[in-house]
Amino acid sequence: MSDTSLARSGQDASVTELLVKLTAALARELAAGAWCPGPLERSLARRLLTASAGDHELTADRVREVIREGAVAVFYVGEGRLAALLGQLAAVAEAPEAPEAGATDAGAGARSLLERIAYGENEEGGHDGDLYRPPAGCRPTDGDRSGT
């Protein structure tokens, strides 16, 4: 990973600030084609979005369940990018100060990124349901050479 590693040592940033920074860094990598989410990452993102479809809440329990579904592999595919995002989401959701100021916006930003991971984007910036469209210039990772 390039700038998506957020070391906690010596940082005064809140868990929400770290989520915002990580979400932005991953969004940049996705847009630039430096990260092309593979089938596992897309499937896990869809599972989390489906689990939260009713209330749009990315709760710690829902995030942990998705991490368990991904087993050990989620920490290795895509250089662990999705695992880092899910871990930070769980930290924000279970933080004692939650709902921290800005946590709702941070969660919405992460949810938007999860939608891009799960479904890709069409020319208008939206997604086409289950039809995955990788970003232009996407270089597949984790053995996914089809780009789908």
C-alpha positions as CSV (number, residue, x, y, z in Angstrom):
1,M,0.0,0.0,0.0
2,S,1.2,3.5,-0.7
3,D,-0.2,6.3,1.5
4,T,-3.0,4.2,3.1
5,S,-1.0,2.9,6.1
6,L,-1.9,5.0,9.1
7,A,0.4,4.4,11.9
8,R,-1.1,5.1,15.3
9,S,2.1,5.7,17.2
10,G,2.4,9.3,18.3
11,Q,-0.8,10.4,16.5
12,D,-3.4,12.5,18.3
13,A,-5.9,11.9,15.5
14,S,-9.3,10.5,16.6
15,V,-10.6,7.3,15.1
16,T,-13.0,9.3,13.0
17,E,-10.2,11.5,11.6
18,L,-8.2,8.3,10.8
19,L,-11.3,6.8,9.0
20,V,-11.7,10.0,6.9
21,K,-8.0,10.0,5.9
22,L,-8.0,6.3,5.1
23,T,-11.2,6.6,3.1
24,A,-9.8,9.5,1.1
25,A,-6.5,7.7,0.4
26,L,-8.3,4.5,-0.7
27,A,-10.6,6.5,-2.9
28,R,-7.6,8.2,-4.6
29,E,-6.0,4.8,-5.2
30,L,-9.2,3.4,-6.6
31,A,-9.8,6.4,-8.9
32,A,-6.2,6.2,-10.1
33,G,-6.4,2.5,-10.9
34,A,-3.6,1.8,-8.3
35,W,-6.1,-0.5,-6.6
36,C,-8.5,-2.8,-8.5
37,P,-10.7,-4.6,-5.9
38,G,-10.8,-8.3,-6.6
39,P,-13.8,-10.7,-6.2
40,L,-13.3,-11.2,-2.5
41,E,-13.1,-7.5,-1.7
42,R,-16.2,-6.7,-3.9
43,S,-18.2,-9.6,-2.3
44,L,-17.4,-8.5,1.2
45,A,-18.2,-4.8,0.4
46,R,-21.6,-6.0,-1.0
47,R,-22.3,-8.1,2.1
48,L,-21.7,-5.1,4.4
49,L,-23.9,-2.9,2.2
50,T,-26.6,-5.5,2.2
51,A,-26.5,-6.0,5.9
52,S,-26.9,-2.2,6.5
53,A,-29.4,-1.6,3.7
54,G,-32.4,-1.1,6.1
55,D,-30.8,1.5,8.3
56,H,-27.5,2.5,6.6
57,E,-25.7,1.9,9.8
58,L,-22.2,0.3,9.5
59,T,-22.2,-1.1,13.0
60,A,-19.2,-2.7,14.7
61,D,-21.0,-6.1,14.7
62,R,-21.8,-5.9,11.0
63,V,-18.2,-4.9,10.1
64,R,-16.7,-7.7,12.3
65,E,-19.0,-10.3,10.7
66,V,-17.8,-9.2,7.2
67,I,-14.2,-9.5,8.4
68,R,-14.9,-13.0,9.7
69,E,-16.4,-13.9,6.4
70,G,-13.2,-12.8,4.7
71,A,-11.2,-14.9,7.0
72,V,-7.4,-14.6,6.7
73,A,-7.5,-13.8,3.0
74,V,-9.0,-10.3,3.4
75,F,-5.8,-9.2,5.1
76,Y,-3.7,-10.1,2.0
77,V,-5.8,-9.4,-1.1
78,G,-5.3,-5.9,-2.4
79,E,-2.5,-5.4,0.1
80,G,-5.1,-5.5,2.9
81,R,-6.7,-2.2,1.9
82,L,-10.3,-3.4,2.5
83,A,-9.3,-5.0,5.8
84,A,-7.8,-1.6,6.9
85,L,-11.0,0.2,6.0
86,L,-13.1,-2.4,7.8
87,G,-10.9,-2.3,10.9
88,Q,-11.1,1.5,11.1
89,L,-14.9,1.4,10.5
90,A,-15.2,-1.0,13.5
91,A,-13.0,1.3,15.6
92,V,-15.2,4.3,14.9
93,A,-18.4,2.3,15.5
94,E,-17.3,1.1,18.9
95,A,-15.5,4.2,20.1
96,P,-16.6,5.3,23.5
97,E,-17.1,8.9,22.3
98,A,-19.3,7.7,19.4
99,P,-21.2,9.3,17.9
100,E,-18.2,11.6,17.7
101,A,-18.6,14.9,15.8
102,G,-18.1,14.0,12.1
103,A,-18.6,10.3,12.6
104,T,-21.8,10.3,10.6
105,D,-20.0,12.1,7.7
106,A,-17.1,9.7,8.0
107,G,-19.4,6.7,7.9
108,A,-21.2,8.1,4.8
109,G,-17.9,8.6,3.0
110,A,-16.8,5.1,3.9
111,R,-20.2,3.8,2.7
112,S,-19.8,5.6,-0.6
113,L,-16.3,4.0,-1.1
114,L,-17.8,0.6,-0.2
115,E,-20.4,1.1,-3.0
116,R,-17.6,1.9,-5.5
117,I,-15.7,-1.2,-4.4
118,A,-18.7,-3.4,-4.6
119,Y,-20.2,-2.1,-7.8
120,G,-17.6,0.0,-9.6
121,E,-18.8,3.1,-11.4
122,N,-20.4,3.9,-14.7
123,E,-19.6,7.0,-16.8
124,E,-21.9,9.2,-14.7
125,G,-20.2,8.3,-11.5
126,G,-23.0,6.0,-10.3
127,H,-23.2,2.2,-10.4
128,D,-25.1,-0.3,-12.4
129,G,-26.2,-2.7,-9.7
130,D,-24.4,-6.0,-10.0
131,L,-22.5,-5.0,-13.2
132,Y,-19.0,-4.3,-11.9
133,R,-17.0,-1.7,-13.9
134,P,-13.5,-1.2,-12.8
135,P,-12.0,2.3,-12.9
136,A,-10.2,3.2,-16.1
137,G,-6.6,2.0,-16.0
138,C,-7.3,-0.4,-13.2
139,R,-4.6,-3.0,-12.6
140,P,-6.1,-6.2,-11.2
141,T,-4.8,-7.5,-7.9
142,D,-5.0,-10.9,-6.1
143,G,-4.9,-13.0,-9.3
144,D,-8.1,-11.4,-10.7
145,R,-7.0,-10.8,-14.3
146,S,-10.4,-10.4,-15.8
147,G,-11.1,-7.0,-14.3
148,T,-14.6,-8.1,-13.5
